Amino acid sequence: ARGHRVMTISPRYDQYKDAWDTSVAVEVKVGDSIEIVRFFHCYKRGVDRVFVDHPMFLEKVWGKTGSKIYGPKAGQDYLDNELRFSLLCQAALEAPRVLNLNCSKYFSGPYGEDVLFIANDWHTALIPCYLKSMYQSRGIYVNAK
C-alpha cells in the first residue's frame, strides 16, 4: 500500500476463512426494493479486504469457482446481474463511510469521505454514476474522485 490506506471491495461469493463479520449492515435501493447488505473484512498485506454479503451473491455460487460468478454457464449471464452489481456498487460507496476498521498500526477508524474510487471492470461501472448522482449531489464525498 506504500503509505496509503487501501480498501478493496468484492462480493462475498464464498466463506473466506480469514474474513470476519463486521456486524455493520446498510440499506441500499435495488430496483423497487430496499436490500440490506453486511460487510465481512480481513486485513492482508496492508490492505483492508472487504466482502459484501448478500444472498444475491452467495446463492449463485457454490464452492470456489469462477465459472458461475456471472452466469450459470460460460457465455450466459444471470438475469439479475444488473441488480446484483448495482447492489455491489452502492455497498462499495457506503463501506468507506460506515466501516470502523482498526487492523493497521498506522490507520484506524472509518476512511471518511476524502477517498479515491477505482472501478475495475464492468460490474463496478456504476460507481462513478452513483458517486455523482447519489452522493455528491447531496454534499457527500464532495472531494472524492
C-alpha positions as CSV (number, residue, x, y, z in Angstrom):
1,A,0.0,0.0,0.0
2,R,3.1,2.2,0.2
3,G,1.8,4.6,2.9
4,H,-1.7,4.8,1.5
5,R,-4.7,3.3,3.2
6,V,-6.2,0.8,0.7
7,M,-9.6,-1.0,0.7
8,T,-10.8,-3.5,-1.9
9,I,-14.5,-4.4,-2.2
10,S,-15.7,-7.7,-3.6
11,P,-18.9,-9.7,-3.5
12,R,-18.8,-12.4,-0.8
13,Y,-19.2,-15.4,-3.1
14,D,-17.8,-17.9,-0.6
15,Q,-16.9,-18.4,3.1
16,Y,-13.5,-16.8,3.1
17,K,-11.7,-18.3,6.1
18,D,-9.9,-15.1,7.3
19,A,-12.9,-12.7,6.8
20,W,-14.9,-11.9,9.9
21,D,-18.4,-10.3,10.1
22,T,-18.0,-6.6,10.9
23,S,-21.6,-6.6,12.3
24,V,-22.2,-3.5,10.1
25,A,-25.3,-3.5,7.9
26,V,-26.5,-0.9,5.4
27,E,-29.6,-0.5,3.3
28,V,-29.4,0.0,-0.4
29,K,-32.1,0.5,-3.0
30,V,-32.0,-2.1,-5.7
31,G,-34.8,-1.8,-8.3
32,D,-38.0,-1.3,-6.4
33,S,-36.8,-2.8,-3.1
34,I,-34.6,-2.0,-0.2
35,E,-31.9,-4.6,0.4
36,I,-29.7,-5.0,3.5
37,V,-26.0,-5.8,2.9
38,R,-23.5,-6.8,5.5
39,F,-19.7,-6.4,5.4
40,F,-17.1,-9.0,6.1
41,H,-13.4,-8.0,6.5
42,C,-9.9,-9.3,6.6
43,Y,-6.6,-7.4,6.7
44,K,-3.8,-8.8,4.5
45,R,-0.6,-7.3,3.3
46,G,-1.6,-3.7,4.3
47,V,-4.9,-3.9,2.5
48,D,-8.4,-3.8,4.1
49,R,-10.3,-6.5,2.1
50,V,-14.0,-6.1,2.4
51,F,-16.6,-8.6,1.2
52,V,-20.2,-7.5,0.5
53,D,-22.5,-10.1,2.0
54,H,-26.0,-10.6,0.4
55,P,-27.9,-13.7,-0.7
56,M,-27.8,-12.4,-4.3
57,F,-24.1,-13.3,-4.3
58,L,-23.9,-16.4,-2.1
59,E,-26.9,-18.2,-3.7
60,K,-25.4,-18.1,-7.2
61,V,-22.0,-19.7,-6.5
62,W,-21.3,-22.9,-4.6
63,G,-17.6,-23.6,-3.8
64,K,-14.6,-21.7,-5.1
65,T,-15.2,-21.4,-8.8
66,G,-15.1,-18.5,-11.2
67,S,-17.3,-20.3,-13.7
68,K,-20.6,-19.4,-12.0
69,I,-20.0,-15.9,-10.8
70,Y,-21.6,-14.1,-13.7
71,G,-23.9,-16.8,-15.1
72,P,-24.9,-20.4,-14.8
73,K,-22.5,-21.4,-17.6
74,A,-19.9,-19.8,-19.8
75,G,-21.3,-17.1,-22.1
76,Q,-24.7,-16.9,-20.2
77,D,-25.5,-14.2,-17.7
78,Y,-27.7,-14.4,-14.7
79,L,-30.9,-12.4,-15.4
80,D,-30.4,-10.4,-12.2
81,N,-26.8,-9.3,-12.8
82,E,-27.8,-5.7,-13.2
83,L,-29.4,-5.8,-9.7
84,R,-26.5,-7.7,-8.2
85,F,-23.9,-5.3,-9.4
86,S,-26.0,-2.3,-8.6
87,L,-26.1,-3.6,-5.0
88,L,-22.3,-4.1,-5.1
89,C,-21.6,-0.6,-6.4
90,Q,-23.8,1.0,-3.7
91,A,-22.2,-1.1,-1.0
92,A,-18.8,-0.1,-2.2
93,L,-19.7,3.6,-1.8
94,E,-21.0,3.0,1.7
95,A,-18.1,1.0,3.0
96,P,-15.5,3.8,3.5
97,R,-18.1,5.8,5.4
98,V,-19.5,3.1,7.7
99,L,-16.7,0.6,8.5
100,N,-14.7,1.3,11.5
101,L,-11.6,-0.7,10.7
102,N,-8.7,-0.8,13.2
103,C,-6.3,-3.6,11.9
104,S,-3.4,-1.4,10.9
105,K,-1.0,0.2,13.4
106,Y,-0.9,3.3,11.1
107,F,-4.6,3.8,10.4
108,S,-7.8,3.3,12.2
109,G,-11.5,4.2,12.0
110,P,-13.6,4.9,9.0
111,Y,-11.9,6.0,5.8
112,G,-14.2,9.0,5.7
113,E,-15.2,10.9,2.6
114,D,-11.8,12.1,1.1
115,V,-11.2,8.9,-1.0
116,L,-10.4,7.7,-4.5
117,F,-12.6,5.0,-6.0
118,I,-11.2,2.8,-8.7
119,A,-13.9,0.9,-10.6
120,N,-12.3,-2.2,-12.1
121,D,-14.3,-3.9,-14.8
122,W,-17.9,-3.7,-16.0
123,H,-19.6,-4.9,-12.8
124,T,-18.4,-1.7,-10.9
125,A,-19.1,0.7,-13.8
126,L,-22.0,2.3,-11.9
127,I,-19.7,3.6,-9.1
128,P,-18.8,6.9,-10.8
129,C,-22.5,7.5,-11.7
130,Y,-23.8,6.7,-8.2
131,L,-21.0,8.8,-6.7
132,K,-22.1,11.9,-8.6
133,S,-25.9,11.4,-8.6
134,M,-26.5,9.8,-5.1
135,Y,-23.7,11.3,-3.0
136,Q,-22.0,14.4,-4.4
137,S,-25.4,15.9,-5.3
138,R,-26.3,15.7,-1.6
139,G,-22.9,17.1,-0.4
140,I,-21.4,13.7,0.5
141,Y,-18.0,12.7,-0.9
142,V,-17.6,16.2,-2.4
143,N,-13.8,15.8,-2.8
144,A,-13.9,12.1,-3.7
145,K,-12.8,11.0,-7.2
